[in-house]
Structures are given as C-alpha cells and as structure tokens.
Amino acid sequence: MDKKFSLILGALLLGGLLKAQSFQNYFADTTQRLNIEAQASYFYGSNGVSNKFINHFITGGRIEKEDKEEAYKNLKSNNVFGADLNFNLNAEIPFDTLLGKSNMSLVVGVEMVEHSDVKFTDDLFKLAFDGNKQFAGSFAELGGTSINYFNYQQFNIGYIKYKKQHGNIAREGVKFSIIKAQEHIAITVPRGQFYTEQYGREIDLDINYIYNSSDTINKGLAAFNGYGVSTDLFSEFYLKNNDKITVQVNDLGFIQWNKKSIQIEADTIFNYDGIDIENVFDLNDSLVSNISQDSLLNLVSTDKSNGGYSIALPTLINVFYTKQINAKIKIDIGAQYKILANYIPLVYTNIYYNFNPTFVAQTHFSYGGYGLFNAGLVVAKSFKNKYQCYLGLNNVLAYVIPKSTYSSSTFVGLKMYF
C-alpha cells in the first residue's frame, strides 16, 4: 500500500503531459486496477487559412506574395482560428484498497492548459498582412473580431464508477479541478471600420472595443494571476444490442483574474491626417514619443482601469455512438461543440481495427471545429497487460499537402498498470 502511494505521488511530482483530444479507451478495462496515465497533445487550425501559411507564420518562415494571395481566395467574411496545447498526468486508485468499494476509483492528477481562439474578418487579415494601400478610397471592416488567449495549471480530483449494463462494463465519472491562472488576453470588437482616403492623405478609425489582460508584469509559469474551478464529467450507456453511447462535458467552470488585471474600453472615432513639422531640421525625441505605441493606444481608448474580472472557460460537449461490427472492427460516430470559443460544430467518425488483442489501429475523419476536413490515424499498443501507449495524428494530410489542409494535431499517451 505505501509503495503504491509513493509511486503515485512521485509520478505526480514529475510534472504533466497533456490531455489527448479524443476520449477513447483503445483497450477495454474489464477490471479496476491501479494505473497512471500521461498524455500530451497539440492542435491548431483555421477554416480559412492553410497549414502552409500557418506553419510559416508560427515558425517565422517567409510568407511569399503567392501564399497571401492563396489565403485571400479562401477567406470568408468571418473566419476562425484556434489552438490548444495540453499536458496532463492522472492516477486512478481503486477504492477497494481504501474504502472497500469494489466498483469505484479515486482519480487525482495535474494539468497544464494553453488555449487561443480568434474570429476575424477577411479585411482585417488583408490589412494586417498587406497594409491599407489596397483599401484606398474604401472601408476595411473590423467589426465582429474577437481574440481570446489564456493558460493555466490545475489540480484534479474525482472518481470513476464501474457498472454492469447488458453484460458489459460501463463507466461514469466526475472530476473537480482547482485552477492556478497564469495569463489571459482578450479583445472584443463589436464595431470597427478603418477608412483610407483615396490618395492616402488621411485615415479614419471608427471603433468600439474592449481589451482585457491579466497582470502584464507578472508572467511565466510561476505567475499566479488568478484562480478558478472547473468540472469534467462523462457517462457511458450500453444498449441491449451492445452498442454504446458516451456523453462527455469538459472544462465547465470559470477563472477569476486578480485586481492587477487591466481593462481598456473605447467607443470613438479617430482621425489621422499626418504630423505637423515646423522645422525639418529639428526632428527630436518628442516627435517619436508623440507616435509611440502607448500614445496611439491612448488616442483610441476612452476608459482604462485596473481590477479583477471573471471569464467562463470554453466548455466542450462531446457525444458519440459506438457500434461493434465484429470482434475486430468497431465504429464511432459523434459530434462535439466548444461553447464560448469561436468554435464551429464538429462531426466525426472513428473506425477501429484490432489486428490482435495487443495492437489497435484507428482511422479518423472529421469536419468542423477550427478547421475543415480532417483525416487521421492512431496506433495503440499494449505490452504484457501492464503498459499501453498510443500515438495519433488527427490530420495526416497536414504533413503531406499543407497547402490544401487547414489544421494539424498530434497526441501521445502512456498508461501504466500496477
């Protein structure tokens, strides 16, 4: 007993690896056993900007003129981009070693979560990457833009309950999390138009926006800029024909950011028609200070304050139906949606093939979310009934035809039984 708990605590102190995107058991657990699972994953995607463009933007590669022109062709009036980077480490401890409950397990763990999502207009994208010359004599539409970025760490505790249904072992569980909030940036632009005079003699900005940020001085992994709570829950239901329905809700909660947070609001019209220079031989530091970032921000802001604020976490709802075709093949058909995250409803199917009891391959097809069409592959391997590992790419085509695909993701996990 002491040896087991020492092992669990030691593993938890090692740090986290990430929560995989899919909620799957590649090898069915028919009995409760003490286990530790580490997971890691990343995802990014857009419904209008290709992987080739995103990869160059993220890595600092050169974005050619043809890359931008190709992106412009695919853009819509409203576009989305999203990204997630997660790490987690969880341990499941059967209650029969603690409270004599043979059908329940305690779950404890740690997680690191980083998320961003953006909604943007095609005009804003063109303005950012090619300037305002192309809008001479016309307006660039900025309204409807929103940006949300945050990262945090959390400690999890919950339980999993095992129950028999129609001769199968179904599970249900709840996990409660205490959050240490690290960083947050959010921008919302309900209304915004940027006008460039035909000959470039003046520009006008009519904008209404709200900017929120956590403490800009206190940054890094050790930063404690707020706190929060969240809940995850799931339940499996077996039907009489042995098919299964799974319902999952993740990250139902909020974060309260501390009093050192910043909020800037603006509802204003800004006109710029150049800088008056009385003497061209007397260009000094005062001119530079007049056009600094802070001074421009002050010109288009009408209210700036410090104080705490709350945000609701993007909550994931995932429902899927599992059909066992035969001893080797099963299929999932599902849909998921992420609330408050500029997310497009996603539909998907997974097809599993068991080559043998210790090796499983899964193909994945989906449409929606932060991308368009995805085709993925997962392989999972079990060793001596003590170790399980899996590696998945939810969009294999991103590495083959990045110019024609719109999202990329990878996840990896390791599970150890004792």
KEKEBA-468750 format. One record per residue (C-alpha): residue in one letter; residue number from 1; x negated, y negated, z negated; chain. Coordinates in Angstrom, 1 decimal, always signed. Example, Ala and Ser with C-alpha at 12.3 -4.5 7.8 and 13.67 -1.06 7.14 Angstrom:
BEGIN
['a', 1, [-12.3, +4.5, -7.8], 'A'];
['s', 2, [-13.7, +1.1, -7.1], 'A'];
This chain:
BEGIN
['m', 1, [+0.0, +0.0, +0.0], 'A'];
['d', 2, [-2.7, -2.5, -1.0], 'A'];
['k', 3, [-4.8, -1.6, +2.0], 'A'];
['k', 4, [-1.9, -2.2, +4.4], 'A'];
['f', 5, [-1.1, -5.6, +3.0], 'A'];
['s', 6, [-4.8, -6.6, +3.1], 'A'];
['l', 7, [-4.9, -5.7, +6.7], 'A'];
['i', 8, [-1.7, -7.7, +7.5], 'A'];
['l', 9, [-2.9, -10.8, +5.6], 'A'];
['g', 10, [-6.4, -10.5, +7.3], 'A'];
['a', 11, [-4.8, -10.4, +10.7], 'A'];
['l', 12, [-2.6, -13.4, +10.0], 'A'];
['l', 13, [-5.6, -15.4, +8.9], 'A'];
['l', 14, [-7.3, -14.8, +12.2], 'A'];
['g', 15, [-5.1, -17.3, +14.0], 'A'];
['g', 16, [-2.4, -16.9, +16.6], 'A'];
['l', 17, [-1.9, -15.6, +20.0], 'A'];
['l', 18, [+1.2, -16.5, +22.0], 'A'];
['k', 19, [+4.9, -15.7, +22.3], 'A'];
['a', 20, [+5.4, -14.0, +25.7], 'A'];
['q', 21, [+8.1, -15.4, +27.9], 'A'];
['s', 22, [+10.2, -12.2, +28.2], 'A'];
['f', 23, [+11.9, -10.4, +25.3], 'A'];
['q', 24, [+11.1, -6.8, +26.1], 'A'];
['n', 25, [+10.1, -3.5, +24.5], 'A'];
['y', 26, [+8.2, -1.6, +27.1], 'A'];
['f', 27, [+8.1, +1.4, +24.8], 'A'];
['a', 28, [+11.2, +2.1, +22.7], 'A'];
['d', 29, [+10.7, +2.1, +18.9], 'A'];
['t', 30, [+12.7, +5.1, +17.7], 'A'];
['t', 31, [+11.3, +4.8, +14.1], 'A'];
['q', 32, [+10.2, +2.0, +11.9], 'A'];
['r', 33, [+6.5, +1.6, +11.5], 'A'];
['l', 34, [+4.2, -1.0, +10.1], 'A'];
['n', 35, [+2.8, -2.9, +13.1], 'A'];
['i', 36, [+1.1, -6.1, +14.1], 'A'];
['e', 37, [+1.6, -7.8, +17.4], 'A'];
['a', 38, [-0.4, -10.6, +19.0], 'A'];
['q', 39, [+0.9, -12.4, +22.1], 'A'];
['a', 40, [-0.3, -15.2, +24.4], 'A'];
['s', 41, [+1.3, -16.9, +27.4], 'A'];
['y', 42, [+1.3, -20.0, +29.6], 'A'];
['f', 43, [+3.8, -21.3, +32.1], 'A'];
['y', 44, [+4.2, -24.3, +34.4], 'A'];
['g', 45, [+6.4, -25.1, +37.3], 'A'];
['s', 46, [+8.4, -27.6, +39.2], 'A'];
['n', 47, [+11.4, -27.4, +41.6], 'A'];
['g', 48, [+9.8, -29.9, +44.0], 'A'];
['v', 49, [+6.0, -29.8, +43.7], 'A'];
['s', 50, [+4.0, -26.8, +44.8], 'A'];
['n', 51, [+1.4, -24.8, +42.8], 'A'];
['k', 52, [-1.3, -26.1, +45.1], 'A'];
['f', 53, [-0.5, -29.7, +44.2], 'A'];
['i', 54, [-0.1, -29.0, +40.5], 'A'];
['n', 55, [-3.3, -27.0, +40.3], 'A'];
['h', 56, [-5.3, -29.9, +41.9], 'A'];
['f', 57, [-3.6, -32.3, +39.5], 'A'];
['i', 58, [-4.3, -30.3, +36.4], 'A'];
['t', 59, [-7.9, -29.3, +37.2], 'A'];
['g', 60, [-8.8, -32.7, +38.6], 'A'];
['g', 61, [-9.3, -31.5, +42.2], 'A'];
['r', 62, [-9.0, -33.8, +45.2], 'A'];
['i', 63, [-5.4, -34.3, +46.3], 'A'];
['e', 64, [-5.5, -34.8, +50.1], 'A'];
['k', 65, [-3.1, -37.0, +52.1], 'A'];
['e', 66, [-1.5, -33.9, +53.6], 'A'];
['d', 67, [-0.9, -32.5, +50.1], 'A'];
['k', 68, [+1.1, -35.6, +49.2], 'A'];
['e', 69, [+3.0, -35.7, +52.4], 'A'];
['e', 70, [+3.9, -32.0, +52.0], 'A'];
['a', 71, [+5.1, -32.7, +48.4], 'A'];
['y', 72, [+7.2, -35.7, +49.6], 'A'];
['k', 73, [+9.1, -33.4, +52.0], 'A'];
['n', 74, [+10.1, -31.1, +49.2], 'A'];
['l', 75, [+11.1, -33.7, +46.7], 'A'];
['k', 76, [+14.8, -34.4, +45.8], 'A'];
['s', 77, [+16.3, -37.5, +44.3], 'A'];
['n', 78, [+15.9, -35.8, +40.9], 'A'];
['n', 79, [+13.1, -33.4, +40.2], 'A'];
['v', 80, [+11.8, -31.4, +37.2], 'A'];
['f', 81, [+8.5, -30.2, +35.9], 'A'];
['g', 82, [+7.9, -28.1, +32.8], 'A'];
['a', 83, [+5.1, -26.3, +31.0], 'A'];
['d', 84, [+4.7, -24.1, +27.9], 'A'];
['l', 85, [+1.6, -22.8, +26.1], 'A'];
['n', 86, [+2.3, -20.4, +23.2], 'A'];
['f', 87, [+0.3, -18.3, +20.8], 'A'];
['n', 88, [+1.7, -16.1, +18.0], 'A'];
['l', 89, [+0.8, -13.3, +15.6], 'A'];
['n', 90, [+3.5, -11.4, +13.8], 'A'];
['a', 91, [+3.6, -8.4, +11.5], 'A'];
['e', 92, [+6.6, -6.1, +10.9], 'A'];
['i', 93, [+6.6, -4.4, +7.5], 'A'];
['p', 94, [+9.3, -1.7, +6.9], 'A'];
['f', 95, [+11.3, -2.4, +3.7], 'A'];
['d', 96, [+11.2, +1.3, +2.7], 'A'];
['t', 97, [+7.8, +0.5, +1.3], 'A'];
['l', 98, [+9.2, -2.4, -0.6], 'A'];
['l', 99, [+12.9, -2.1, -1.4], 'A'];
['g', 100, [+13.7, +1.4, -0.3], 'A'];
['k', 101, [+15.7, +0.1, +2.7], 'A'];
['s', 102, [+15.1, +2.6, +5.5], 'A'];
['n', 103, [+16.7, +0.6, +8.2], 'A'];
['m', 104, [+15.2, -2.9, +7.7], 'A'];
['s', 105, [+11.8, -4.5, +8.2], 'A'];
['l', 106, [+10.3, -7.8, +7.0], 'A'];
['v', 107, [+8.7, -9.9, +9.7], 'A'];
['v', 108, [+6.1, -12.5, +9.0], 'A'];
['g', 109, [+3.8, -14.5, +11.3], 'A'];
['v', 110, [+2.3, -17.7, +12.6], 'A'];
['e', 111, [+2.8, -19.5, +16.0], 'A'];
['m', 112, [+1.3, -22.4, +17.9], 'A'];
['v', 113, [+3.6, -24.1, +20.4], 'A'];
['e', 114, [+3.0, -26.7, +23.1], 'A'];
['h', 115, [+5.7, -27.8, +25.4], 'A'];
['s', 116, [+6.3, -30.5, +28.0], 'A'];
['d', 117, [+9.2, -31.2, +30.4], 'A'];
['v', 118, [+9.7, -34.1, +32.8], 'A'];
['k', 119, [+12.6, -35.3, +35.0], 'A'];
['f', 120, [+11.5, -37.7, +37.7], 'A'];
['t', 121, [+12.8, -39.3, +40.9], 'A'];
['d', 122, [+11.1, -38.9, +44.3], 'A'];
['d', 123, [+10.5, -42.7, +44.3], 'A'];
['l', 124, [+8.6, -42.6, +41.0], 'A'];
['f', 125, [+6.4, -39.7, +42.3], 'A'];
['k', 126, [+5.6, -41.6, +45.5], 'A'];
['l', 127, [+4.9, -44.8, +43.6], 'A'];
['a', 128, [+2.5, -43.0, +41.2], 'A'];
['f', 129, [+0.5, -41.3, +43.9], 'A'];
['d', 130, [+0.6, -43.8, +46.8], 'A'];
['g', 131, [+1.3, -47.2, +45.3], 'A'];
['n', 132, [+4.0, -49.7, +46.0], 'A'];
['k', 133, [+3.0, -50.8, +49.6], 'A'];
['q', 134, [+5.4, -48.2, +51.0], 'A'];
['f', 135, [+8.3, -49.9, +49.2], 'A'];
['a', 136, [+7.6, -53.3, +50.7], 'A'];
['g', 137, [+11.0, -55.1, +51.1], 'A'];
['s', 138, [+12.9, -52.4, +49.2], 'A'];
['f', 139, [+13.5, -50.9, +45.7], 'A'];
['a', 140, [+11.9, -47.8, +44.1], 'A'];
['e', 141, [+14.4, -46.1, +41.9], 'A'];
['l', 142, [+13.1, -45.1, +38.5], 'A'];
['g', 143, [+16.4, -44.6, +36.6], 'A'];
['g', 144, [+17.0, -41.1, +35.1], 'A'];
['t', 145, [+13.4, -40.4, +34.3], 'A'];
['s', 146, [+12.6, -38.6, +31.1], 'A'];
['i', 147, [+9.4, -37.2, +29.6], 'A'];
['n', 148, [+9.1, -35.0, +26.6], 'A'];
['y', 149, [+5.9, -33.6, +25.1], 'A'];
['f', 150, [+5.2, -32.0, +21.7], 'A'];
['n', 151, [+3.1, -29.5, +20.0], 'A'];
['y', 152, [+3.3, -27.9, +16.6], 'A'];
['q', 153, [+2.4, -24.9, +14.4], 'A'];
['q', 154, [+4.8, -22.8, +12.4], 'A'];
['f', 155, [+5.0, -20.0, +9.8], 'A'];
['n', 156, [+7.7, -17.4, +10.4], 'A'];
['i', 157, [+9.6, -15.1, +8.0], 'A'];
['g', 158, [+12.6, -13.0, +8.8], 'A'];
['y', 159, [+13.9, -9.4, +9.2], 'A'];
['i', 160, [+14.8, -6.8, +11.8], 'A'];
['k', 161, [+17.6, -4.4, +11.1], 'A'];
['y', 162, [+17.9, -1.0, +12.9], 'A'];
['k', 163, [+21.3, +0.6, +13.5], 'A'];
['k', 164, [+22.7, +3.6, +15.4], 'A'];
['q', 165, [+25.1, +3.0, +18.3], 'A'];
['h', 166, [+26.4, +5.7, +20.5], 'A'];
['g', 167, [+23.4, +7.9, +19.8], 'A'];
['n', 168, [+20.8, +5.0, +20.4], 'A'];
['i', 169, [+18.8, +2.8, +18.0], 'A'];
['a', 170, [+19.8, -0.8, +18.4], 'A'];
['r', 171, [+18.2, -3.7, +16.7], 'A'];
['e', 172, [+19.2, -7.1, +15.4], 'A'];
['g', 173, [+17.1, -9.7, +13.6], 'A'];
['v', 174, [+16.7, -13.3, +12.3], 'A'];
['k', 175, [+13.5, -15.3, +11.9], 'A'];
['f', 176, [+13.2, -18.6, +10.0], 'A'];
['s', 177, [+10.3, -20.9, +10.6], 'A'];
['i', 178, [+8.7, -23.8, +8.8], 'A'];
['i', 179, [+7.1, -26.3, +11.2], 'A'];
['k', 180, [+4.0, -28.4, +10.8], 'A'];
['a', 181, [+4.4, -31.1, +13.5], 'A'];
['q', 182, [+1.3, -32.3, +15.3], 'A'];
['e', 183, [+2.1, -34.6, +18.2], 'A'];
['h', 184, [+5.1, -36.0, +20.2], 'A'];
['i', 185, [+5.6, -38.3, +23.1], 'A'];
['a', 186, [+9.0, -39.1, +24.7], 'A'];
['i', 187, [+10.1, -41.6, +27.3], 'A'];
['t', 188, [+13.7, -42.1, +28.5], 'A'];
['v', 189, [+14.6, -44.4, +31.3], 'A'];
['p', 190, [+18.4, -44.7, +31.7], 'A'];
['r', 191, [+17.9, -47.6, +34.3], 'A'];
['g', 192, [+15.0, -48.7, +36.3], 'A'];
['q', 193, [+14.3, -50.4, +39.6], 'A'];
['f', 194, [+10.9, -51.6, +41.0], 'A'];
['y', 195, [+11.1, -54.1, +43.8], 'A'];
['t', 196, [+8.2, -55.2, +46.0], 'A'];
['e', 197, [+8.6, -58.3, +48.1], 'A'];
['q', 198, [+8.2, -57.7, +51.8], 'A'];
['y', 199, [+4.8, -59.4, +52.1], 'A'];
['g', 200, [+3.6, -58.4, +48.6], 'A'];
['r', 201, [+3.9, -61.9, +47.2], 'A'];
['e', 202, [+5.8, -60.7, +44.1], 'A'];
['i', 203, [+7.2, -57.7, +42.3], 'A'];
['d', 204, [+10.3, -57.3, +40.1], 'A'];
['l', 205, [+10.9, -54.7, +37.5], 'A'];
['d', 206, [+14.5, -54.2, +36.1], 'A'];
['i', 207, [+14.2, -51.6, +33.4], 'A'];
['n', 208, [+15.8, -50.1, +30.3], 'A'];
['y', 209, [+13.7, -47.6, +28.5], 'A'];
['i', 210, [+13.0, -46.0, +25.1], 'A'];
['y', 211, [+9.5, -44.8, +24.1], 'A'];
['n', 212, [+8.8, -42.7, +21.0], 'A'];
['s', 213, [+5.5, -41.4, +19.8], 'A'];
['s', 214, [+4.1, -39.7, +16.7], 'A'];
['d', 215, [+1.2, -41.4, +14.9], 'A'];
['t', 216, [-1.3, -42.3, +17.7], 'A'];
['i', 217, [-4.3, -42.4, +15.3], 'A'];
['n', 218, [-3.8, -39.1, +13.5], 'A'];
['k', 219, [-4.4, -36.4, +16.2], 'A'];
['g', 220, [-5.9, -33.0, +16.6], 'A'];
['l', 221, [-5.0, -29.5, +15.2], 'A'];
['a', 222, [-5.2, -30.7, +11.6], 'A'];
['a', 223, [-2.8, -33.6, +12.1], 'A'];
['f', 224, [+0.4, -33.4, +10.0], 'A'];
['n', 225, [+2.7, -36.0, +11.5], 'A'];
['g', 226, [+6.0, -34.4, +10.6], 'A'];
['y', 227, [+7.8, -31.3, +9.5], 'A'];
['g', 228, [+10.7, -29.2, +10.7], 'A'];
['v', 229, [+12.6, -26.0, +10.6], 'A'];
['s', 230, [+13.9, -23.6, +13.3], 'A'];
['t', 231, [+15.6, -20.3, +13.6], 'A'];
['d', 232, [+15.4, -17.4, +16.1], 'A'];
['l', 233, [+17.9, -14.6, +16.3], 'A'];
['f', 234, [+18.7, -11.7, +18.5], 'A'];
['s', 235, [+21.1, -8.7, +18.7], 'A'];
['e', 236, [+21.3, -5.6, +20.9], 'A'];
['f', 237, [+24.6, -3.8, +21.7], 'A'];
['y', 238, [+24.8, -0.3, +23.2], 'A'];
['l', 239, [+27.8, +0.6, +25.3], 'A'];
['k', 240, [+29.3, +4.1, +25.5], 'A'];
['n', 241, [+27.6, +4.7, +28.8], 'A'];
['n', 242, [+24.2, +4.0, +27.1], 'A'];
['d', 243, [+23.8, +0.6, +28.8], 'A'];
['k', 244, [+22.7, -2.2, +26.6], 'A'];
['i', 245, [+23.5, -5.9, +26.2], 'A'];
['t', 246, [+20.9, -8.2, +24.5], 'A'];
['v', 247, [+21.6, -11.7, +23.2], 'A'];
['q', 248, [+18.7, -13.9, +22.1], 'A'];
['v', 249, [+18.5, -17.5, +20.8], 'A'];
['n', 250, [+15.1, -19.1, +20.1], 'A'];
['d', 251, [+14.0, -22.4, +18.5], 'A'];
['l', 252, [+17.3, -23.6, +17.1], 'A'];
['g', 253, [+16.1, -26.4, +14.9], 'A'];
['f', 254, [+14.6, -29.9, +14.6], 'A'];
['i', 255, [+11.4, -31.9, +13.7], 'A'];
['q', 256, [+11.4, -35.0, +11.6], 'A'];
['w', 257, [+8.4, -37.2, +12.5], 'A'];
['n', 258, [+6.9, -39.4, +9.8], 'A'];
['k', 259, [+7.1, -43.1, +9.1], 'A'];
['k', 260, [+3.9, -43.9, +11.0], 'A'];
['s', 261, [+5.7, -42.9, +14.3], 'A'];
['i', 262, [+6.3, -45.6, +16.9], 'A'];
['q', 263, [+9.4, -46.6, +18.8], 'A'];
['i', 264, [+9.4, -49.2, +21.7], 'A'];
['e', 265, [+12.7, -50.3, +23.4], 'A'];
['a', 266, [+13.2, -52.5, +26.4], 'A'];
['d', 267, [+16.1, -53.8, +28.4], 'A'];
['t', 268, [+14.7, -56.5, +30.5], 'A'];
['i', 269, [+13.8, -57.9, +33.9], 'A'];
['f', 270, [+10.1, -58.6, +34.5], 'A'];
['n', 271, [+8.8, -60.8, +37.4], 'A'];
['y', 272, [+5.2, -60.9, +38.5], 'A'];
['d', 273, [+4.1, -63.3, +41.2], 'A'];
['g', 274, [+0.3, -63.3, +40.6], 'A'];
['i', 275, [-2.1, -65.2, +38.3], 'A'];
['d', 276, [-2.8, -68.9, +38.5], 'A'];
['i', 277, [-6.5, -69.6, +38.6], 'A'];
['e', 278, [-7.5, -73.2, +38.2], 'A'];
['n', 279, [-11.2, -72.7, +38.8], 'A'];
['v', 280, [-12.5, -69.6, +40.7], 'A'];
['f', 281, [-15.9, -70.2, +39.1], 'A'];
['d', 282, [-14.5, -69.8, +35.6], 'A'];
['l', 283, [-13.2, -66.2, +35.5], 'A'];
['n', 284, [-13.7, -65.3, +31.9], 'A'];
['d', 285, [-12.7, -62.7, +29.4], 'A'];
['s', 286, [-9.4, -64.5, +28.8], 'A'];
['l', 287, [-8.2, -63.6, +32.3], 'A'];
['v', 288, [-9.0, -59.9, +31.7], 'A'];
['s', 289, [-7.2, -60.0, +28.3], 'A'];
['n', 290, [-4.1, -61.5, +29.9], 'A'];
['i', 291, [-3.7, -58.5, +32.2], 'A'];
['s', 292, [-4.7, -55.8, +29.7], 'A'];
['q', 293, [-2.6, -52.7, +29.1], 'A'];
['d', 294, [-1.2, -54.0, +25.8], 'A'];
['s', 295, [-0.3, -57.4, +27.2], 'A'];
['l', 296, [+1.6, -55.8, +30.1], 'A'];
['l', 297, [+3.4, -53.5, +27.7], 'A'];
['n', 298, [+4.4, -56.4, +25.5], 'A'];
['l', 299, [+5.8, -58.2, +28.6], 'A'];
['v', 300, [+8.3, -55.4, +29.3], 'A'];
['s', 301, [+9.2, -54.4, +25.7], 'A'];
['t', 302, [+11.8, -56.2, +23.7], 'A'];
['d', 303, [+11.6, -54.3, +20.4], 'A'];
['k', 304, [+8.7, -52.4, +18.8], 'A'];
['s', 305, [+8.9, -50.8, +15.4], 'A'];
['n', 306, [+7.4, -48.1, +13.2], 'A'];
['g', 307, [+9.4, -45.5, +11.4], 'A'];
['g', 308, [+10.5, -41.9, +11.3], 'A'];
['y', 309, [+12.8, -40.2, +13.8], 'A'];
['s', 310, [+14.1, -36.7, +14.4], 'A'];
['i', 311, [+14.2, -34.6, +17.6], 'A'];
['a', 312, [+16.1, -31.4, +18.3], 'A'];
['l', 313, [+14.0, -28.6, +19.7], 'A'];
['p', 314, [+14.7, -27.3, +23.1], 'A'];
['t', 315, [+16.8, -24.2, +22.3], 'A'];
['l', 316, [+16.5, -21.1, +24.6], 'A'];
['i', 317, [+19.6, -18.9, +25.1], 'A'];
['n', 318, [+18.9, -15.6, +26.9], 'A'];
['v', 319, [+21.4, -12.9, +27.7], 'A'];
['f', 320, [+20.7, -9.7, +29.7], 'A'];
['y', 321, [+22.2, -6.4, +30.6], 'A'];
['t', 322, [+20.1, -3.2, +30.7], 'A'];
['k', 323, [+21.1, -0.3, +32.9], 'A'];
['q', 324, [+19.3, +3.0, +32.6], 'A'];
['i', 325, [+19.3, +4.5, +36.1], 'A'];
['n', 326, [+17.5, +7.8, +35.2], 'A'];
['a', 327, [+14.6, +9.0, +32.9], 'A'];
['k', 328, [+12.1, +6.9, +34.8], 'A'];
['i', 329, [+13.9, +3.8, +36.0], 'A'];
['k', 330, [+15.9, +1.0, +34.3], 'A'];
['i', 331, [+17.0, -2.4, +35.3], 'A'];
['d', 332, [+17.7, -5.7, +33.5], 'A'];
['i', 333, [+20.0, -8.4, +34.9], 'A'];
['g', 334, [+20.1, -11.6, +33.0], 'A'];
['a', 335, [+20.4, -15.4, +32.7], 'A'];
['q', 336, [+18.8, -17.9, +30.4], 'A'];
['y', 337, [+19.0, -21.6, +29.7], 'A'];
['k', 338, [+16.9, -24.0, +27.7], 'A'];
['i', 339, [+19.0, -26.8, +26.1], 'A'];
['l', 340, [+17.6, -30.4, +25.9], 'A'];
['a', 341, [+14.6, -29.6, +28.1], 'A'];
['n', 342, [+15.4, -30.7, +31.7], 'A'];
['y', 343, [+15.9, -27.0, +32.5], 'A'];
['i', 344, [+17.7, -25.5, +35.5], 'A'];
['p', 345, [+19.7, -22.4, +34.6], 'A'];
['l', 346, [+17.6, -19.3, +35.5], 'A'];
['v', 347, [+18.8, -15.9, +36.7], 'A'];
['y', 348, [+16.6, -12.9, +36.8], 'A'];
['t', 349, [+16.2, -9.1, +37.2], 'A'];
['n', 350, [+13.5, -6.8, +35.9], 'A'];
['i', 351, [+13.0, -3.3, +37.3], 'A'];
['y', 352, [+11.0, -0.8, +35.2], 'A'];
['y', 353, [+9.4, +2.4, +36.3], 'A'];
['n', 354, [+7.9, +4.9, +33.8], 'A'];
['f', 355, [+5.1, +6.7, +35.5], 'A'];
['n', 356, [+4.7, +8.7, +32.3], 'A'];
['p', 357, [+5.6, +8.3, +28.6], 'A'];
['t', 358, [+2.5, +6.1, +28.1], 'A'];
['f', 359, [+2.4, +3.9, +31.3], 'A'];
['v', 360, [+5.1, +1.5, +32.5], 'A'];
['a', 361, [+5.2, -1.0, +35.4], 'A'];
['q', 362, [+7.8, -3.7, +35.7], 'A'];
['t', 363, [+8.7, -5.9, +38.7], 'A'];
['h', 364, [+10.3, -9.3, +38.0], 'A'];
['f', 365, [+12.4, -11.5, +40.3], 'A'];
['s', 366, [+14.0, -14.8, +39.2], 'A'];
['y', 367, [+15.3, -18.2, +40.4], 'A'];
['g', 368, [+15.6, -21.4, +38.5], 'A'];
['g', 369, [+14.1, -22.7, +35.3], 'A'];
['y', 370, [+11.3, -25.1, +36.1], 'A'];
['g', 371, [+10.6, -23.5, +39.5], 'A'];
['l', 372, [+12.3, -21.9, +42.4], 'A'];
['f', 373, [+11.9, -18.3, +43.4], 'A'];
['n', 374, [+9.5, -16.1, +41.3], 'A'];
['a', 375, [+8.3, -12.5, +41.9], 'A'];
['g', 376, [+6.2, -11.0, +39.1], 'A'];
['l', 377, [+4.6, -7.8, +37.9], 'A'];
['v', 378, [+3.9, -6.5, +34.4], 'A'];
['v', 379, [+2.0, -3.4, +33.4], 'A'];
['a', 380, [+2.1, -1.8, +29.9], 'A'];
['k', 381, [+0.1, +1.0, +28.4], 'A'];
['s', 382, [+0.4, +3.0, +25.2], 'A'];
['f', 383, [-2.6, +4.7, +23.6], 'A'];
['k', 384, [-2.2, +7.6, +21.2], 'A'];
['n', 385, [+1.1, +6.2, +19.9], 'A'];
['k', 386, [-0.9, +3.7, +17.9], 'A'];
['y', 387, [-1.7, +0.9, +20.4], 'A'];
['q', 388, [+0.4, -0.9, +23.1], 'A'];
['c', 389, [-0.9, -3.5, +25.4], 'A'];
['y', 390, [+0.7, -5.4, +28.3], 'A'];
['l', 391, [-0.3, -8.0, +30.9], 'A'];
['g', 392, [+2.2, -9.8, +33.1], 'A'];
['l', 393, [+2.3, -12.4, +35.9], 'A'];
['n', 394, [+5.8, -13.8, +36.4], 'A'];
['n', 395, [+4.8, -15.2, +39.7], 'A'];
['v', 396, [+2.2, -13.2, +41.5], 'A'];
['l', 397, [+2.7, -15.2, +44.7], 'A'];
['a', 398, [+1.3, -18.3, +42.9], 'A'];
['y', 399, [-2.1, -16.7, +43.4], 'A'];
['v', 400, [-1.5, -15.7, +47.0], 'A'];
['i', 401, [+0.4, -18.6, +48.6], 'A'];
['p', 402, [+0.1, -21.5, +46.2], 'A'];
['k', 403, [+1.2, -23.9, +48.9], 'A'];
['s', 404, [+4.7, -22.2, +49.1], 'A'];
['t', 405, [+5.3, -21.4, +45.5], 'A'];
['y', 406, [+6.4, -23.7, +42.6], 'A'];
['s', 407, [+5.5, -22.1, +39.3], 'A'];
['s', 408, [+2.8, -20.0, +37.6], 'A'];
['s', 409, [+2.7, -17.9, +34.5], 'A'];
['t', 410, [+0.7, -15.3, +32.7], 'A'];
['f', 411, [+1.3, -13.5, +29.4], 'A'];
['v', 412, [-0.6, -10.8, +27.5], 'A'];
['g', 413, [+0.1, -8.9, +24.3], 'A'];
['l', 414, [-1.3, -6.2, +22.0], 'A'];
['k', 415, [+0.6, -4.2, +19.4], 'A'];
['m', 416, [-1.0, -2.0, +16.8], 'A'];
['y', 417, [+0.9, +0.6, +14.6], 'A'];
['f', 418, [-0.3, +1.9, +11.2], 'A'];
